[in-house]
Amino acid sequence: MPTPADWYERGWPHVWLPYAQMKTAAPPLAVARTEGCRIILADGRELIDGIASWWTACHGYNHPHIRQAVVRQAETMPHVMFGGLAHAPALTLARRLVDLVPGDLDRVFFSESGSVAVEIALKMAIQFWRNRGQGKRTRFVTFRGAYHGDTTGAMAVSDPVDSMHALFAGALPDHVSVELPADDATAEALRRVLERDGENLAGIIVEPLVQGAGGMRFHDAAVLARLRALADRYELLLIFDEIFTGFGRTGTMFACEQAGVAPDIICLSKALTGGTLSLAATIASKRVFDAFWSDDPKHALMHGPTYMANALACAAANASLDLFAREPRLAQVQAISGWLARGLAPCRGLPCVQDVRVKGAIGVVELDRIDDLEALRQRFISEGVFVRPFGSVVYLTPAFTIEEGELATLTKVVAKVVGEVR
Ligand SMILES: Cc1ncc(COP(=O)(O)O)c(C=O)c1O
């Protein structure tokens, strides 16, 4: 059995890290275990986690209820293919999700990651029109600042200019990228696009209330209401990507509830399993599903990831939903919102700070620029917290179970470290 030093030394030269220039990236921290809101390193140091593993671990790490559900499931059936076979964890989860999501979203297509959930939504939307004899409708309205994932289809509906995917300009399907309709002028600009291009468009895709990886930018619920009205008027499918915002992050179970509107297709992932296993769901309305319901085999949705509806992941998701049902998660988010607002307020007025904003359990300090991201990340670690700034933002998206004292440490360190910038 190799010692911890062995596994690190022997394996590190053979892994390729996410979003990293491998030549200059700092070597990753060796983690021994995770518990609650803590990451315990192999060298014994303990970090308070400010981002809940890319926004997934909403109940904190290693929650006993989810762990027990996964262990129980592993003992009977970790996985069985979903083609021609069904199992209780997946069907139970489908029923529960349909009961939770807004509107008449009714059919759950499982996959294993957020990007794939987006790919499936796009594919569903294009084929929805094709099955109805409108094969020209293949393009999507997308928004500046959007991020929908790293696979090619998802990259193509992300911001084509101001994003990490800009490098792929010209190599991806061409969609229509506009400003979010946040005011009369941008709403009118979008209306003109729909008037002009409507017959080539399949749908509109948006991250409700918060554009996450595109810069943690917030918009009002009115934007979503406008999009719903425009989608109805120009007969487009409206896709809400709630992969980041879903499951309480913005203060309601789903962000779109704050606008009182429902999409035709919703994409969920990240916190779906409470941060334990990889699972995603693309949920379609009855109207969307009905366009595939046919005697013609060519009208079927030809998609089926090998590990779709993985039983362990579905068991974890069911356990995560139990926790949402029985513990006061949304009240915890509300409390975190207040703590973030108070704790990050001192950042306002710091020389390099452009904006401080909070929505639900998301706290953002936007700087005019960050010259050395890697150095800033290391500085946070040296203060005993795990915070991972990107672009020009330092943000906190903690577990909803974080204690006030732990959050106060995070916000204090953010204010201190941001105060040292330039
Ligand atoms: C809104 C949104 N959509 C899609 C994705 C892609 O999800 P995944 O990384 O699981 O592929 C992300 C990931 O950050 C996201 O925030």
The ligand as a MOL file (V3000), in Angstrom:
LIG
                    3D

  0  0  0     0  0            999 V3000
M  V30 BEGIN CTAB
M  V30 COUNTS 16 16 0 0 0
M  V30 BEGIN ATOM
M  V30 1 C -24.7230 27.1620 -15.1490 0
M  V30 2 C -23.8330 25.9980 -15.4700 0
M  V30 3 N -24.1500 25.2030 -16.4830 0
M  V30 4 C -23.3990 24.1260 -16.7970 0
M  V30 5 C -22.2550 23.8300 -16.0890 0
M  V30 6 C -21.4110 22.6350 -16.4650 0
M  V30 7 O -21.5300 21.6490 -15.5110 0
M  V30 8 P -20.4190 20.4760 -15.4280 0
M  V30 9 O -19.1690 21.1200 -14.9620 0
M  V30 10 O -21.0050 19.5110 -14.4450 0
M  V30 11 O -20.3100 19.8980 -16.7780 0
M  V30 12 C -21.8780 24.6550 -15.0340 0
M  V30 13 C -20.6310 24.3960 -14.2890 0
M  V30 14 O -20.1010 25.2360 -13.6120 0
M  V30 15 C -22.6860 25.7720 -14.7150 0
M  V30 16 O -22.3750 26.6070 -13.7080 0
M  V30 END ATOM
M  V30 BEGIN BOND
M  V30 1 1 1 2
M  V30 2 1 2 3
M  V30 3 2 2 15
M  V30 4 2 3 4
M  V30 5 1 4 5
M  V30 6 1 5 6
M  V30 7 2 5 12
M  V30 8 1 6 7
M  V30 9 1 7 8
M  V30 10 2 8 9
M  V30 11 1 8 10
M  V30 12 1 8 11
M  V30 13 1 12 13
M  V30 14 1 12 15
M  V30 15 2 13 14
M  V30 16 1 15 16
M  V30 END BOND
M  V30 END CTAB
M  END
